[in-house]
């Protein structure tokens, strides 16, 4: 299995849906990755700029480390899970 690589061009939605444990990391860096139960739209880079993240490299490093040390969990809508 290929390792998922996080870059500034990766969408927050993709990261949060595949790796829900990353939500806490986004929040710690000032990016509200979840709003009203849905992932934030846009790329990590766009939101780094929007929320003025002080250490973007550290954010990406922490996200990459979090997903490297865990298995993929793909969240689905409850209706999709029963089809």
SVG drawing of the C-alpha trace seen along z (x, -y; Angstrom):
<svg xmlns="http://www.w3.org/2000/svg" viewBox="-30 -35 38 37">
<polyline fill="none" stroke="black" stroke-width="0.4" points="0.0,0.0 1.3,-3.4 1.8,-6.0 -0.6,-8.9 1.4,-12.1 0.1,-15.3 1.1,-18.6 -0.3,-22.1 -2.4,-21.0 -4.1,-18.2 -7.7,-19.0 -8.7,-19.1 -11.8,-17.1 -9.7,-14.2 -7.5,-14.1 -10.3,-14.3 -12.4,-11.7 -9.6,-9.2 -7.9,-10.1 -10.3,-11.5 -7.6,-11.5 -6.1,-14.5 -9.0,-16.9 -7.3,-17.6 -4.1,-18.6 -5.8,-21.0 -7.6,-22.6 -4.3,-22.9 -2.9,-24.9 -6.0,-27.2 -7.8,-25.6 -11.4,-24.5 -11.3,-21.3 -14.9,-20.4 -17.8,-22.8 -21.4,-21.6 -20.2,-18.0 -18.7,-18.5 -15.1,-18.8 -13.7,-22.2 -13.5,-22.7 -10.3,-23.8 -6.7,-22.8 -4.5,-22.7 -2.5,-25.6 -5.5,-27.7 -6.6,-27.3 -3.0,-27.8 -3.2,-31.2 -6.8,-31.9 -6.2,-31.1 -2.7,-32.6 -1.0,-29.4 2.3,-30.3 4.2,-27.2 2.8,-25.5 5.7,-23.1 5.0,-21.8 1.3,-21.4 2.0,-19.3 4.7,-17.3 2.3,-16.5 -0.4,-15.5 2.0,-13.2 3.2,-11.6 -0.3,-11.0 -1.4,-9.2 1.9,-7.3 1.3,-5.8 -2.3,-4.7 -4.4,-2.8 -6.8,-4.4 -10.4,-4.9 -12.8,-6.0 -15.9,-7.7 -19.1,-7.3 -22.6,-8.7 -24.8,-6.3 -27.1,-5.8 -24.1,-4.8 -23.0,-2.3 -26.2,-0.2 -26.2,-0.1"/>
</svg>
